[in-house]
Amino acid sequence: MRTRPRSALALAALGVCLAVALGAAAGAAEDDSGGAAGWQGLLGSRPLPQLGGRWIVVLRAPSLADRVRRAGGRATEREMRAWTAAAADAQRRAIARLAFHGAPIDPEQSYVRVFNGFAGALDPRLIPALERDAGVAGVYPVRAVYPAALPSPGVDADILEPGADTRVGVSLPGSDGTGITVALLDTGVDTRHPYLQRALVPGIDELDPGSDASAEQNPTLPGRPERHGTELAGLVAGSRGPAGLHGVAPGASILPIRVAGWQPDAEGGVSVYGRSDQLLAGLEAAVDPNADGDAHDAARVALVGVVEPFASFPDSPLARATKGALELGTLVVGAAGNDGAAGPGYGSVASPGGTPGALGVAATDSRRRSPTAHVLLRAGLGVLASGETALGGAFGPGDVFDAPVVALPRRQVVAVTEGNALDRLFDPAGYSRVAGTAALLPPGPTTPEVVSELSAAGVRAVLVQGPLPAGSLGIDDPIEVPIVGIPVDAAAKLRAALRAGVPAQLSVGASAFDSNAEFGAVAPFSSTGLALDGGAQPAIGAPGVGLVTSVPGRNEGGSARFGTISGSSAAAAVVAGAAALLADARPDLDAAGLRSALVAASRRDSGGTSLGLVNPEGASAVELVADPPSVTLRTLLARRRQTTGELILRNVTRRPLAVRLAAAPSSAGVTVKTSRRRVVLRPGACPRGP
């Protein structure tokens, strides 16, 4: 697979001017408490999947989306069913031809709506024969997809007050998403959660066909259900929550499509993940929920809460599927990923959010305040760390305290993660081994479950290697156990001292909530940079740090559970809700129009970030949309060379529009010219001619 570096040509929200964006991304953040390094210990844990030697074969035969595009975007119910049947028949003939030529295939998945292809376990020796076949457009390995967020265990009622930083704060007066269906492609959803019951419609399970897309329990450890889908559903369309809490579009309907969940992993256990072939099946279901071949019942918005990391390929099966969904009337909203900024380089943006047919979303930090405390860490007579430090939890101690430091081995933390806390944190007589101490965790990801178990065992504080973003472990129950990130070199010296028998002591002052220096900025963990087609991604930003939402299960008293979530998938859920609001307010906008309006109207004045923040109210007033929202031009490798790109403008008002086109000056020595200086567009019309 080859890609060519490109530079991006963007459509400005006002004035409709064109500008080349070269090297605009900022450099990597320094290693501070809010930086990417601190977040990676929280968001960077990915299980090793069990993919089973599966491959995706893309055929050249037309899909339903191809036929609809050739028909100008309009088709009757009868035509769609006939075209879907024809695509399926062409696929069967292709499979039979391949078998005749010595490449027998037994597909596990078939795709005929968003693109034409199939997936299944293949003998690798057959791949060259498949790639040589004239009817095959490409053969791609099945890859893993993962939820792109970090949850937290619980929420304190004070944080739910109106105006709190943990609320999303995105709305469109007069619209609540009524009549709009948002397909949620993620883990299963807690269908009995009262916050979601009004919004949920019967779901589809691609992991266990015939099931209802409910959140499944860990088969080896009951009591730990899939939670990511429940969290995103609450952000999109939750309603009637405590203290008036609700999702962005409380009137919208949620169609849950389970494409990820507890599955066997490569280490002999089970982990939460999905496969790209399962995600593609979910997109097929999103555009034709009743599977009758007619896509007039397609969801208006498809929120994909899982990501295929480092995979923003422009010609991948997922890229083809997002374009196909757009042709069939479904806007795919995807997370940019949680692998940090790539600066002006390639690679960190995930799929499908980084593909040309989707609307990719980055997470921004909407918290105005974050918790800190003064920390002093000593080993013997030496001081290893001292100063004001961000706390990973939402709460800290009310008074000054001192505690001896103990280092926990990796096997003990793994046992706690797997639910064996009693075996590792308590002795045979039932006494806690860690009560009254500050527990130093080993290098590696830190999870809310580990912190909760340690707190229950009586620790005074939790020490984590590497700086932690303030409040990054969410809004926990008010148990006042500080979570402190210490520098890597200090952690190494601390472990060496403890191994040598030198006592270590942690002193922590009373916590306070200080101004959040990252307010309004793109979160350091959120992937940004260039997709693998050279286009700048993601296209839009939204709140994605510490958002309150629904959590599967019930509390001890029987009340519904709520927690917080951080990640680019949380931000994608906010944008999916905003798209539902816009679709409610502007039913005249098709899927491409929804995407362009949201990008064009995004605010660029918050926190000094160059990435526009979602603004559904502004999008509802957009008169001109561009398809695509930005144009990618091929890189110029020599002087006096030229390259071209096409931008289609569309008048979405009921009156003619006179549009002036102008190219903004570039500081990179590149001249950009438009083929037309002025066009007059009739209502619903596009410019004609060169």
FENGI-V963927 format. One line per field, one symbol per residue. phi: phi as a letter, one per 20 degrees, with the letter a starting at -180 (. if undefined). Layout:
phi=???
This chain:
phi=.dccgbddddeffcnlddbeddleffffffedfdeffffffddeecfeedemmecddeeeffefffffffenncaegfffffffffffffffffffffffencfccfecccceeadrbbrfcfgfeggfffeffederccffceccgdadecfbbegffefgnffeefmdbbgnccngndddfdeaffdffdfffdgfefdgecdeecgoedmffeegfdbgocfgcfffffgfffbfbleflmfbffcfefdddfcedbrfbgdfdndcbeacdffffffffgffebgelendefefffcdededceflbeffcfgffffffffffendeedcffoddnfemeedoefedefeefeddecdededefcbebbeccdccmeeeebbpfcfdfeecbfecfbcbfeceefgfffffffendfffdecegenefecgnddeeefgpfddfffffffffenfebcdcfnfdffmfeneegfdldfddedggfffffffffffenefccddcefebddfefegneffgfffbqdffdnefcfebcbgbcmefbfcgncfgenffecbdbcqfffffffffffffgffffcffeefffgffffffefedddmmeeefegbfffffdfdccdcffbdddffeebfldcbcbdceecedddcfcecddbeffdeemdddcdfcebcddfgmedfdnf
